[in-house]
């Protein structure tokens, strides 16, 4: 299930409960129980209605329940619906935007200077591992891969090592960050099974293309757990992409 594919239509109530469940899980990294949801919606939905909606969302594939007695967490389909239909792309904080402007307004005369700064800045501001794919896939820059070790989402060290092995292979990273014609000018999100990498089933990628000239593109973005603050990070990747494009135009005397 990707950005352009048709997802099941949900009612307003179903959307509200799905949004609350996913947002709560992203913030707290704990499956969300019906009681927690009932406290949030007790003014206009009965506990029975909430339980029925949660059960339907699970049956339709939007939510998973790890254990019968546990709460629910988003599935890949749930995350996809959340990203496509429910989140609001946030404005960057002024201090973050000012830092990006300041960093990219410094004089940089080569593409390498620009792209090396891009990876470091993207990782510093986001708190996630950043990837920069150079034009023609000639090089991949990975910034702060070690951040994966700090994420509570990746407790299985053996699986994490497998994933990090994939992320350290330039050919696989280039494949993951390659965009299709429908999304080449947009910020794109791929997660879980959409990445077509068995070792990355618990990961998400937020990516965008930057443009060197009319025929030459590269890619940049973030890789981390599926439990990411998408509204903020999609805005960040888009802002960095625009800043990189402007810096490249200035370095080449076109802007």
C-alpha positions as CSV (number, residue, x, y, z in Angstrom):
1,X,0.0,0.0,0.0
2,X,1.6,3.2,-1.1
3,X,0.7,6.9,-1.5
4,X,-1.3,6.6,-4.6
5,X,-3.2,3.4,-3.8
6,X,-6.9,3.5,-2.7
7,X,-7.5,2.9,0.9
8,X,-10.8,2.0,2.6
9,X,-13.0,4.9,3.3
10,X,-13.5,5.5,7.1
11,X,-16.2,7.5,8.9
12,X,-15.4,10.6,10.9
13,X,-15.5,8.6,14.1
14,X,-13.3,5.9,12.8
15,X,-10.8,8.5,11.6
16,X,-10.7,10.2,14.9
17,X,-10.0,7.0,16.8
18,X,-7.4,5.8,14.3
19,X,-5.6,9.2,14.5
20,X,-5.7,9.2,18.3
21,X,-4.4,5.6,18.5
22,X,-1.5,6.1,16.1
23,X,-0.6,9.6,17.5
24,X,-0.6,8.2,21.0
25,X,1.5,5.2,20.0
26,X,4.1,7.4,18.2
27,X,4.4,9.5,21.3
28,X,4.5,6.8,24.0
29,X,5.7,3.6,22.2
30,X,3.0,1.6,24.0
31,X,0.0,-0.2,22.5
32,X,-3.1,1.9,23.2
33,X,-5.9,0.3,25.1
34,X,-9.7,0.9,24.7
35,X,-9.8,2.5,28.2
36,X,-7.2,5.1,27.2
37,X,-9.3,5.9,24.0
38,X,-12.5,6.0,26.0
39,X,-11.1,8.6,28.4
40,X,-10.3,10.8,25.4
41,X,-13.7,10.4,23.8
42,X,-16.1,9.8,26.7
43,X,-18.0,13.1,25.9
44,X,-19.4,11.8,22.6
45,X,-18.8,8.1,22.3
46,X,-19.8,5.2,24.6
47,X,-17.1,2.6,25.6
48,X,-19.1,0.0,23.6
49,X,-19.0,2.1,20.5
50,X,-15.2,2.7,20.9
51,X,-14.6,-1.0,21.4
52,X,-16.6,-1.9,18.3
53,X,-14.7,0.7,16.2
54,X,-11.3,-0.5,17.4
55,X,-12.4,-4.1,16.6
56,X,-13.4,-3.0,13.1
57,X,-10.2,-1.1,12.5
58,X,-8.3,-4.2,13.6
59,X,-10.4,-6.5,11.3
60,X,-9.8,-4.1,8.3
61,X,-6.1,-4.2,8.9
62,X,-5.5,-0.7,10.2
63,X,-4.5,-1.8,13.7
64,X,-2.7,-4.7,15.2
65,X,-3.2,-6.2,18.7
66,X,0.1,-8.0,19.8
67,X,-1.7,-9.9,22.5
68,X,-5.4,-10.5,23.4
69,X,-5.0,-8.6,26.6
70,X,-2.9,-5.8,25.1
71,X,-3.8,-2.6,23.5
72,X,-3.5,-1.9,19.8
73,X,-0.8,-0.3,17.6
74,X,-0.8,0.7,13.9
75,X,-0.2,-1.7,11.1
76,X,1.6,-0.7,7.9
77,X,-1.9,0.0,6.4
78,X,-2.8,2.1,9.4
79,X,0.4,4.1,9.2
80,X,-0.2,4.6,5.4
81,X,-3.7,5.9,6.0
82,X,-2.4,8.2,8.8
83,X,0.3,9.6,6.5
84,X,-2.0,10.0,3.4
85,X,-5.2,11.2,5.1
86,X,-4.9,12.3,8.7
87,X,-1.7,14.1,9.5
88,X,-1.1,17.8,9.1
89,X,2.3,18.9,7.8
90,X,3.7,21.1,10.5
91,X,5.5,24.4,10.2
92,X,9.1,24.2,11.3
93,X,10.1,26.0,14.5
94,X,11.6,29.4,13.8
95,X,14.9,28.4,15.3
96,X,15.1,25.3,13.1
97,X,14.3,27.3,9.9
98,X,16.8,30.0,10.9
99,X,19.5,27.5,11.4
100,X,18.8,25.9,8.0
101,X,18.9,29.3,6.3
102,X,22.1,30.3,8.1
103,X,23.9,27.0,7.3
104,X,22.9,27.0,3.6
105,X,23.6,30.7,3.2
106,X,27.3,30.1,3.9
107,X,29.5,30.2,0.8
108,X,29.8,26.7,-0.6
109,X,31.5,26.3,-4.0
110,X,31.2,22.6,-4.7
111,X,28.4,20.1,-4.7
112,X,30.3,17.9,-2.3
113,X,30.5,20.8,0.2
114,X,26.7,21.2,0.0
115,X,25.9,17.5,0.3
116,X,28.2,16.8,3.2
117,X,26.6,19.6,5.2
118,X,23.2,18.4,4.2
119,X,23.5,15.0,5.9
120,X,24.9,16.4,9.1
121,X,22.3,19.1,9.4
122,X,19.4,16.8,8.5
123,X,20.4,14.4,11.2
124,X,21.1,17.0,13.9
125,X,17.8,18.8,13.4
126,X,15.7,15.6,13.1
127,X,17.4,13.3,15.7
128,X,17.2,10.5,13.0
129,X,19.7,8.8,10.7
130,X,20.1,10.9,7.5
131,X,20.9,9.6,4.1
132,X,22.3,11.6,1.1
133,X,22.5,9.8,-2.2
134,X,24.8,11.6,-4.6
135,X,23.9,12.1,-8.3
136,X,24.2,9.0,-10.5
137,X,24.4,6.9,-7.2
138,X,28.2,7.5,-7.2
139,X,28.3,7.8,-3.4
140,X,26.0,7.5,-0.4
141,X,26.5,9.6,2.7
142,X,25.1,8.2,6.0
143,X,25.0,10.5,9.0
144,X,24.7,9.1,12.5
145,X,23.7,5.5,11.8
146,X,24.5,4.8,15.5
147,X,21.3,6.7,16.5
148,X,19.5,3.4,15.7
149,X,21.0,1.9,18.8
150,X,19.3,4.5,20.9
151,X,15.8,3.8,19.6
152,X,13.5,1.8,21.9
153,X,11.8,0.4,18.8
154,X,14.9,-1.7,18.0
155,X,15.4,-4.0,21.0
156,X,16.4,-7.1,19.0
157,X,20.1,-6.4,18.4
158,X,20.4,-9.3,15.9
159,X,17.6,-7.8,13.7
160,X,19.1,-4.3,14.1
161,X,22.5,-5.5,12.9
162,X,20.8,-7.1,9.9
163,X,19.1,-3.8,9.2
164,X,22.2,-1.7,9.6
165,X,24.0,-4.0,7.2
166,X,21.4,-3.2,4.6
167,X,21.7,0.5,5.3
168,X,25.5,0.3,4.8
169,X,25.2,-1.1,1.3
170,X,25.1,1.8,-1.2
171,X,23.3,-0.2,-3.9
172,X,20.4,-1.1,-1.6
173,X,20.2,2.4,-0.2
174,X,20.1,3.9,-3.8
175,X,17.3,1.5,-4.6
176,X,15.3,2.4,-1.5
177,X,15.8,6.1,-2.2
178,X,15.0,6.0,-5.9
179,X,11.8,7.7,-6.6
180,X,9.1,6.9,-9.2
181,X,7.9,9.5,-11.7
182,X,4.8,10.3,-9.6
183,X,6.7,11.4,-6.5
184,X,10.0,12.8,-7.9
185,X,9.2,16.4,-7.0
186,X,7.5,15.6,-3.6
187,X,8.5,14.4,-0.2
188,X,7.7,10.7,-0.2
189,X,7.3,8.2,2.6
190,X,7.9,4.5,2.4
191,X,7.5,2.1,5.4
192,X,7.6,-1.5,6.4
193,X,6.8,-3.9,3.6
194,X,6.7,-1.0,1.1
195,X,10.6,-0.9,1.3
196,X,10.8,-4.4,-0.2
197,X,13.7,-5.2,2.2
198,X,12.9,-8.0,4.7
199,X,15.4,-6.6,7.2
200,X,13.7,-3.2,7.2
201,X,10.2,-4.2,8.1
202,X,10.2,-2.1,11.2
203,X,11.6,1.0,9.4
204,X,10.3,4.0,7.6
205,X,12.0,6.3,5.1
206,X,11.2,9.9,4.4
207,X,12.8,11.0,1.2
208,X,13.0,13.7,-1.5
209,X,14.9,14.4,-4.6
210,X,17.2,17.4,-5.0
211,X,18.1,18.7,-8.5
212,X,21.6,19.4,-9.8
213,X,20.5,20.3,-13.3
214,X,17.7,19.5,-15.7
215,X,18.8,15.9,-16.1
216,X,20.6,15.1,-12.9
217,X,19.1,14.3,-9.5
218,X,20.1,12.9,-6.2
219,X,18.2,12.0,-3.1
220,X,18.2,12.9,0.6
221,X,16.1,11.9,3.6
222,X,15.7,10.2,6.9
223,X,15.5,6.5,8.0
224,X,14.3,5.4,11.3
225,X,11.5,3.5,13.1
226,X,8.0,3.6,11.8
227,X,7.1,5.4,15.0
228,X,8.3,8.8,13.8
229,X,6.6,12.3,14.1
230,X,5.8,12.4,10.4
231,X,4.1,15.8,10.3
232,X,7.3,17.5,11.5
233,X,9.8,15.4,9.7
234,X,8.1,15.6,6.3
235,X,8.2,19.4,6.6
236,X,11.9,19.2,7.6
237,X,12.9,17.1,4.6
238,X,11.0,19.3,2.3
239,X,12.6,22.4,3.7
240,X,16.1,20.9,3.5
241,X,15.4,19.8,-0.1
242,X,14.5,23.3,-1.1
243,X,17.5,24.7,0.6
244,X,19.8,22.3,-1.1
245,X,18.3,23.1,-4.5
246,X,18.9,26.8,-3.9
247,X,22.5,26.3,-2.6
248,X,23.3,24.2,-5.8
249,X,21.9,26.9,-8.0
250,X,24.0,29.6,-6.3
251,X,27.1,27.4,-6.4
252,X,26.7,26.9,-10.1
253,X,25.9,30.6,-10.8
254,X,22.3,30.1,-11.6
255,X,20.7,31.8,-8.6
